[in-house]
Amino acid sequence: MNDDSSSRIVAGLLDWISAAPAGARLPATRALVAEYEASPVTVQKALRTLSARGLIETRPGVGTFVRAVRTARPLDYSWQTVALRSPQHRLTEPSATMRSATPGAIALHAGYPDRELLPERLIRAALTRAGRSEVAVTRSPVAGLPELQSWFASELAAAMPVGVTPPTANDVIVLPGSQSGLSSTFRALVTAGQPLLIESPTYWGATLAAAQAGVQLVPVSSGPHGPDPDTLARAFEETGARAFYAQPNYANPTGAQWPKARAKEILDVVRAHGAFLIEDDWAHDFGITSDPTPVAAQDDAGHVVYLRSLTKSVSPSLRVAGVIARGPARERILADRSASSMYVSGILQAAALDVVTQPGWGTHLRGLRQQLLARRDLLVDSIRKHAPAAHITAIPHGGLNLWAQLADGVDLPRLVRECEDAGVLIASGSEWFPAEPSGTFVRLNYSGPNPGAFPEAARIIGQVLERLE
Ligand SMILES: Cc1ncc(COP(=O)(O)O)c(C=O)c1O
């Protein structure tokens, strides 16, 4: 044995390893002895060297293998800088609301309800049935399963007065969640470079989708009763916009619900400007002390493009929504959908339809209302008692969130960070403003896990606020 021949084997095996997949088995010692014309002792020495470098591992009686963990080396993607050029639209970080909570933290930051608020038994049974049915092995039509289209149409029709012509199943396009419906609607009906009026504050995902679609956002301030119709009319006139995105029922984040008279005035403004109202009815199933009243129920002339999501009320895992649009607008949205996702998984559609057509669905929704009421009131009482510096602007009649205003000058990133350090996740309100925030706000979601910890969470928020003021 000598060092030279051991180094020769190490060099040869390094070449071999660099071309081998992780987990590949090295040739047997006998084969290496023959290949390198070295003694078994020299081969063993070379293998020990490679093992010490963490490149291989020997499993006694089995063999020697390339290790799955490779030594890190810096990768060079700099060529992409030239290939990609500057981004066309603003790139944003993923929303803080989508962060997973660390175990043990009290999560008031997220937007999706805890599983105890979901119809779990109905979901599991529906998935089993869908898995056994034809849809498990067939392609769904581009616009969705006809039965689910009918269900979405009939839900809206049920809210319509006698004089308004209800939508048909054909007016419905099934979506893989309403987020992608927002993207499609903005791309198809507003188009890149054109203005879109949008409530402020509003859902961060809508501003994100609009930015990616290259749409120019024009914020219109909105209060507990929705936007002021005169301000909205002026914004249409000044910008020439032909669309307004809004959440008339239980808006995310404020919980605002437009009174019926206000909704009618706003629809009149939209009609007078030959425009679309893109109505996001994300919280239709989350009424607490009122019922949702879709503005779309007052329209049969195709002015309202209506998005209804089942993602949060059925299951975040059965991500299904519907958009109801009439006339050429529907064809434009459908063309965008078929280009971007072709069709929605039939299993998800069939399972979602199964859940919402079971007799247990109505019972579930009635129970959910009571649970949301108790959770909302507990969080309101806890904040008022332990964190009075967080002023709850209005108690929502539905939805999943409280919107609380803080004194101007409170350092929001620091508040969020220090609350997190103390075990409470809250969402900075800044994400919900399409432009500069008009004040200092936080959004507190009352549908997360462990509502029993709300008083403790409020105590922590109150203590951090006291420190910061
Ligand atoms: C107002 C609003 N619209 C749309 C969505 C997206 O819904 P989906 O999960 O169906 O894509 C959300 C989700 O948080 C939302 O809050």
The ligand as a Tripos MOL2 file, in Angstrom:
@<TRIPOS>MOLECULE
LIG
   16    16     1     0     0
SMALL
NO_CHARGES

@<TRIPOS>ATOM
      1 C1        -61.9040   38.6230   -0.1490 C.3       1 LIG1
      2 C2        -61.3220   37.3460   -0.6470 C.ar      1 LIG1
      3 N1        -61.5070   37.0140   -1.9220 N.ar      1 LIG1
      4 C3        -60.9810   35.8740   -2.4290 C.ar      1 LIG1
      5 C4        -60.2120   35.0530   -1.6580 C.ar      1 LIG1
      6 C5        -59.6110   33.8000   -2.2680 C.3       1 LIG1
      7 O1        -60.4800   32.7620   -2.1080 O.3       1 LIG1
      8 P1        -60.1500   31.2900   -2.6000 P.3       1 LIG1
      9 O2        -59.4900   30.6150   -1.4600 O.co2     1 LIG1
     10 O3        -61.4720   30.7370   -3.0020 O.co2     1 LIG1
     11 O4        -59.2320   31.4120   -3.7840 O.co2     1 LIG1
     12 C6        -59.9810   35.3590   -0.3200 C.ar      1 LIG1
     13 C7        -59.1460   34.4930    0.5110 C.2       1 LIG1
     14 O5        -58.6930   34.8620    1.5600 O.2       1 LIG1
     15 C8        -60.5530   36.5450    0.1980 C.ar      1 LIG1
     16 O6        -60.3670   36.8980    1.4690 O.3       1 LIG1
@<TRIPOS>BOND
     1     1     2 1
     2     2     3 ar
     3     2    15 ar
     4     3     4 ar
     5     4     5 ar
     6     5     6 1
     7     5    12 ar
     8     6     7 1
     9     7     8 1
    10     8     9 2
    11     8    10 1
    12     8    11 1
    13    12    13 1
    14    12    15 ar
    15    13    14 2
    16    15    16 1
@<TRIPOS>SUBSTRUCTURE
     1 LIG1         1 GROUP 0 **** ****
